[in-house]
Amino acid sequence: MKEIAKTNKAEKTRQFIVETTALIFNRKGYAGTSMSDITEATGLTKGSIYGNFQNKDEVALAAFDYNVQQVDAIIRAEMAKWKTAKERLLVYPKVYGESMKLSILDAGCPILNTATESDDTHPELRARTISAFTVWKNSITRIVKKGMDEGEFRSDIDAEEVAITMMAMIEGAVMMSKLTAKVSYLKIVMGSVKKLINDLS
């Protein structure tokens, strides 16, 4: 029983560290987040951090996974309210159009932020980001194909092309909006994403 309690305590501590530092990593990036940032945010010592993670890399990877899971949970919860493929695709411009109001997206999309930073500097983080990108792309592709199979969308559509275009528009809009602090840019592009989706019929 003591071993189980010890394991549960360790898992809770790891989860606490990840949840507490996830937004910091998304806002400041891997290179910009120091061990001092981690210890200050968690109130734990370096020894305690390293007692749960081998190094900062492990914390960063776990924080990235957590951030992606949080965004995915928001998308899934919103999609659960709708039935048709078009309605579900329209969840993306709705959620990202309100990204400035969401703490997890206020600092920008974790996939975009991490992809930009890790491109040539952190192979493991880059690989994790590619995996998250692929899961997102495949998810949109499946929804488009479902809409095609059920006669909701035209049969001449390239589902993967739609997915890639949507993602590029969304990520570009988030980047421009964050860079300039202009929410209007986000709204303009999300309007174009909606048009892209509506034109699939």
ABEGO torsion letter per residue (X at the ends): XAAAAAAAAAAAAAAAAAAAAAAAAAAAEAAABBAAAAAAAAGBBAAAAAAABABAAAAAAAAAAAAAAAAAAAAAAAAAABABAAAAAAAAAAAAAAAAABAAAAAEBAAAAAAAAAAAABAAAAAAAAAAAAAAAAAAAAAAAAAAAAGABBAABBAAAAAAAAAAAAAAAAAAAAAAGBAAAAAAAAAAAAAAAAAAX
